[in-house]
Amino acid sequence: MDPSHRQEHHHETNGDCAHTTPAPKKQKKLPAFINREEIDAEFSHHRPSCSRINNGSFGSCPSSVISAQRTWQMSFLEQPDDFYFNSLKEGILRSRLVVKDLINADDVGEISIVDNATTAVAIVLQQMAWRFNEGTFRKGDAVVMLHYAYGAVKKSVEAYVTRAGARVIEVPLPFPVISKEQIVSEFRKALERGKLEGREVRLAVIDHVTSMPSVVIPVKELVKICREEGVRQVFIDAAHGIGCVDVDMKDIGADFYTSNLHKWFFCPPSVAFLYHRKFAGSDDLHHPVVSHEYGNGLAVESAWIGTRDYSSQLVVPSALEFVNRFEGGIEGIKERNHKKVVEMGEMLAKAWGTNLGSPADMCASMVMVGLPTCLGIESESDTLKLRAHLRDTFKVEVPIYFCPCKEDEANVITGYARISHQVYNKEDDYHRFRDAINKLVSDKFTCKHLSASRG
């Protein structure tokens, strides 16, 4: 018998394993993070000829999430009754649970899935209008909102609460902005105006990230001021929230918070959530479209407003799977987007001899970059014409903001580009934009050249 065999035989017969070395356990191989090639494949449906540095407007959806959406759509089309009775409510509950964890809410009952942030605004303002109409609030009591509130939000305020008898106080904000203190100071002044003649401020509507111009608002500080000043309810409109800025309900402390999930969380259009903290009267929120589920709570009402495509609301867990393929998940994506967009913004500002519209810590995944004054941007119409010219001639998609100068100012920046950065972007996208503007400058182009052809 071979010696090694004798040794093994000895151990077996005596049961003595004290001197044996156990075989090392195989380490479970962790999945590798997504690489550049895989990212490009996920967004291969993007038009390759276009430098799309405008994720902020419509967001972006990867192929894997689009595939999950199509599966849900086919599930409905194959057997609608089975889908309605056995899949829909359960699927939307899973989406609500994902959101609950993302925003650190106390309870899934505080989360409703809706079409978009505009719908969430309508839900909250509808309740405010009822309270004015029913006499719970006095005519002339105030609602405070930022001057840079999104246009659709301003229209909702007009349609619901102004018509119901509320006085609307706008908070003027400086731009370019130098510090958070400027915003805090103006907000305090607006609350003081709101409380003149014994009025109460019933609601404050505060953006988390303003759309145009894009600035991160110190929402935590403003909510704290509202509590100190007796503002009844605070609603944070964060259309750009999830995936763009820190979102923690316990930390922010607002009564209502809404964010789209199709802008920076990779869902298809259109899906958003409304967080509604539990308090007296919070059970009286209703979807503006009244259907069979009316009276069963906002989350249930929102989950069925009639026959329609609910697939975008059902793929939130699939979007979470996608973001978790990146190092650090959504937090890692957010941090890298912020760092890169600031870097690209500073590169552009340096190339054009301009400046950013706010300090880096007041930018998220979007940055405002001043355009050369020689382009002659003199109106909102000029910004739209220039944007179309960049799209059609240079294949660059970027929104432009008009910043009117005061009468005594000369040679100031009147146009700012809002650049975004998302995982699919590359530095070449921003270089193309830089080169396009440089060519316009070298050609002595001004927006007046577009007047005749783009009236």
N, C-alpha and C positions, 0 to 999 in steps of 0.2 A: 504494500500500500504506500502510495506517495505521501511524504511527510505532511503536506498541506491537507491531504485527505484525513490523515490520522488526527490532526489538530481539530478539524471540524467534527470528526466522529467523537473525539473526547468531549468536546463541548456539548454535543447533542446528548450523549449518554449520561453525563453528569448534571446536565441542566445548568452548568456554570457559564453564565454569559458576562461575568463581571469584567473580563478583559477584552471583550469584542468592541469594535468601533462601529456604531450605527451608521448606516448609509446616510449621507447628507440629504435633507429634504429639498426637493426642487422648489426654487423660488417661483412664485406666481409672477408671470411676466405682466407688468402693467402695460395697458395700451399706450402707444406713443401718441403724443399730442399731434393735432392736425398740422400738416406742413403746407408750404406755399402752393405746391402743385395741387393738393387736395382743395385748398381754398379756391384756387382758380377754377377748378372743376365744379365746385358748388355754385359758383356765380358765372358759369360759362354762358348762361342765357343773357347776361348783360351785353349790350351792343359794344363790340370790341373797339370800334372807332371813336367812342365817346369817352372823354375824361369826366367821369361822373363824380364831382366833388360836392354833391348836394344830397347826401343821405338824409339830411334833416327834414326835407320836405315829405318824402314818401317812404323812406326806409328801404329795406332790401330783404329779400327772402331767398335762402339757399335752396338748392335743388332737392336736398333730402327732406326739407320741410314741405316743399311743394308736392313731393311724392306722397308724404303722409296726408296732406290735404286732399289729394285726389283719391286716396283710399277711403277717406271719410265721405267724400262726395259720391263715390260709387256705392258705398254701403247704403246711403240713402236711396239712390236711384234704383238699386237692385230690389230693395224691399222697404219702402218708406214706413210702413206700419211697424215693422220690427225695429227699425232705426228709432222711430219716435218713442215707442214704449220701452225699449230695452237698452238703448245706447246713448241717446242724447243727454238726458239729465245726468247720468253717471259720468259721461265724458266731460261735460261742463264743470261738474264738481271737481274732477281731477285738475282741470285748468285753474279753478279757484284755489285749490290747495297749493298748487305751484306758486301762485301769486302771493298767497298768505305767507309762505316761507320767504319769498323774495323780499317782501317789504316788512317783515317782522311784525305782522299783525297779531292780535291776541286770539282771534277766532275766525274761522272760515266764513261765519255768518256776517262778517264785516266786509266781505268781498262780493261784488257783483260784476259779471262779465257783460260788457256792452260793446256796441259797434266801434265807437271812437270817443275821444275826450270831449268832443262837441256834444255828443249824446249825454255824457255824464254831467256836463255843465247844465244842460237843459233839465235834467232830473232835479238837481239841487235848486236851480233858480225857479223851477215850477213850484216847488214847495214854498219858497220864499214868497212868491206871488200869491199863493193861497192864503198865507198868513197875513199879508197886507189886506187882501180882499175880505177876509173873514173878521178883520178887526183885531187879530192877535197883536199885530204891529200897527203903529200909528202912521197915517199918511204923513209923509215928510221925513220919517226916520231914514237913516242913511245906509247906503251900501258903498264900500270903498273898494276901488280896483286900481291897478297900475295903468298909467297912460299907455304903456307898451303892451297892454293885454292884447291877446290875439284877436284879430278882426271879428271872427265868428263869435267869440265870447262877448265882445262889445255889443254885437247885434242881439245876442241872447239876453243880455242885461236890459237892453232897450225893449225887447219883445215881452219879457216877463216882468221884471221888477219896476222899471220906469213906468210902464203902463199901469201897474198896480198901485202907484203912488209913492214909490221910494225916491229919495234924492240920491243921485249918484255923484260921488266925489272921486275924481281921478287924481292919482299920485303922479306929479310930474317927475320924470327921471332924467338926469343929465346923460348925454352921450356926445363924445366918448366919456366913459366913466373912469374915475381915478381910484375910487375906493368904495368898500361896502358902507362906510360911514355916511357917504352922500345919500345912499338909498335909505338907510335907517332914518336919517334926519328928515328927509322929505316925507317919509311914511308917517312919522310922528306929527308933522304939521298937518297932513291930510286928516288924520284922526281928530285933531283939534278942530279943524273946519267942520268935520262931520258932526261934532257934538255941539255946535253952536245952537243957540236958542232952545236948549233943552232936548235936542234930538238924541236918539240913541243910534249907535252904529250896530246894525243888526247882522251884517255880514261883511267880511273882508275877503275879496278874491285876489289871490296872490299867485303870480307865475313862479314856477321853480326855475325854469330857463325860458326867458323871453324869446319869442320867435325872431322878430326883426325889430331892432337890432338884437342879436343874440348875446345875452348876459346872464350869468348865474346869479340869482337873487338869494340873499341870506335869509331863507325862509324860517329857519329855526329862531333867529333873532326877532323876526317880524311877528311870528306866532306868539312869542313870549311877550312882546309889547302889546299885542291884542289882548292877551289874558290880563295884563296889568291894567289896561284901559277899559276893561269891561265889554269888549266886543263880543257879541253873543256867539257867533260861529265863524270859523275860518275855513276857507276852501282853497286848497292848493291846486292850481291848474298846471299839471306837469306833463303836458303832451310829450315832452322830450325826456321824461324822467328815467324810467327803467333802462339801464344800460348806458346812461349818459351821466348821471349824477348819483350820489349816495341817497338811497331811499330807505328810511327806517321810521316806521310810524310811531314807535315809542319815543324815538329821539326827536322827531319833528313836532309831534303833539297836535296836529291839525284835526279838525272834525271831519273834513272830507279831503280826499286826495285822488286825483285821476291821472293816469298815464296811458298813452298808447303803447301797445306791444308790437305794432308793426313798424315803428320808427327805428328803435335801437335794440329790439329784442328778437329780430329776425322772423317775426310772424308775417303771414301774408295779409294784405288789406282785407277787411279792417277789423281790428280787435283792440279793445282797451279794457281797463278795469276801473271801477269806482270803489274806493275804500270809504266806508261810512262808520265812524266810531259810534259805539253804542251809547246813546244818551236819550233823554226824554224827547220824544218826537222823531227819533231816527227811524222808527218803524212806519212812519207816514211818508216815506219816499216811494215814488211810483214811476214806472217807465212811462214816457210820454205817449207811447203807442199802447193803448189799452186793449188787452186780449183776454183769453179765457182764464189766465192765471192771475188776473187782477185781485189784489187783496191777500195773496199768499206770500207776500214779502218780495222786496225788490229783486233779490237774487233769482227767485223762481220766475217772477214776471219777466225778467230780462232773458231768461233761458228759453222762453217761448213767446214770440210776438207774432206768430203766424208762420205759414209755410214760407221758407226762405233758405238760403245756404248758410248753415251754421259752421261750416268746416273750418273757417279761420279761427273760430272761438274754441275749437276742439284740438288744435295742434299745438297749444302752449306747452304741453309736456314734450313734444317732439322738438320744439325750439330750445327747450332747456337741455335736451340731449345734445343738440348741436353746439350750444355755447360751452357745454362741459367738455367738449373735445379740445378746447383751448386751455392753455396753462392759466390757472387762476379763475377759470370760468368767466362769468359775466364781469366780475370785479377786475380780473386781469385784462379783459378786452377793453373795459372802460378806461383803465389807467393807461394802457398803451395807446388807445385812440387819443386821449387827452394830450399825452406827451408828444405824439407825432403831429397832431394838428397845430399845436403851439409852435413846434419846430418849423413846420411848413409855413405857418403864418408869419413868423419872424423872418424866414427866408424871403418871402414875397415882399414884406414891408421894406426890407433892406434893399431889395432889387429895385423897388419903385421910389425909395426915399420917403416913405410914409410911416405909418404907425398902426399898431393894433388898437381896437376900439375899447379894450379893457385890459386890466392886468391879467396875467396868466391864470391866477387863482380864481378869476371870475369868468373863465372860459370852461367849457366842458369838452364835448367832442366837436364843437363848432367854435370858430373864431372869426371875428370881424376884422378885415384887413382893408386899410385905406387904399383907394385907387388914386393914381396921379391926377392932380387938379387940372392938368392940361387937357384931359378928356372932355371937360366942359359939361359935367353932369349938373343940370339945373332944375330938374323936376323928376317926379315919380315916373312920368312918361319916358324920360330919358333912360332911366334904369331898365325899364322893360325893353326898350329898343336895343340898348347895349347888350342886355342879356341874350336877346334873340340873335343879335349879330355874332356874339361869341359862340352860340350854339350852332348856327348855320355855317359860319365861315371857318371857325377854328375847332369845332367839335368839343367845346368845353361847356359843361352845364353847371352854372353857379348863380345863385340869386344875388341881387345887388340892392343895397339900401340907400335911399336918398336922405342926406343929412343937411337940411337947409342951413345956410350961414346967416348970421345976424347982419343987420344993415351996416354996422361999422366994421365988419370983418372983411378981410381981403386975403386971397390966396390960401383959403382953408380947404380942407378935404370935405367934399360934398357927396362923395360916393364911397361906400364900403361894400366889399364882397364878403359874403358869409360862406366860408369854406368849411366843409365837414371832413371827418376822417372815419372810415369804417374799415373792417378787416380786409375787404377786397381792394382797397386803394393802394396805389404804388406812388413812389416819388415822381415818376414820369407824369402822372396826372397833374401835379402842381407845377412841374417844369413847363408843361404845355401851356398852362394858364399864364405863367410868368412870361413866356415867350410871346404869347398872343398879345398881351398888354404892351410889352416892349415894342412889338411891331407897330401897333396902333400909335404909340407915342412917336416912334421914328418916322412914321408916315404923316405926322402932324394931323392925325385924325381927331375930330371932335364929334360929340353927339349930334351937332347940327347937320353933319353929313348924312345922318340917317333920317332927317325930318321929311325929306321929299319922298323917299321910298317906303318909309314906315310911318305913315301918318295915323 
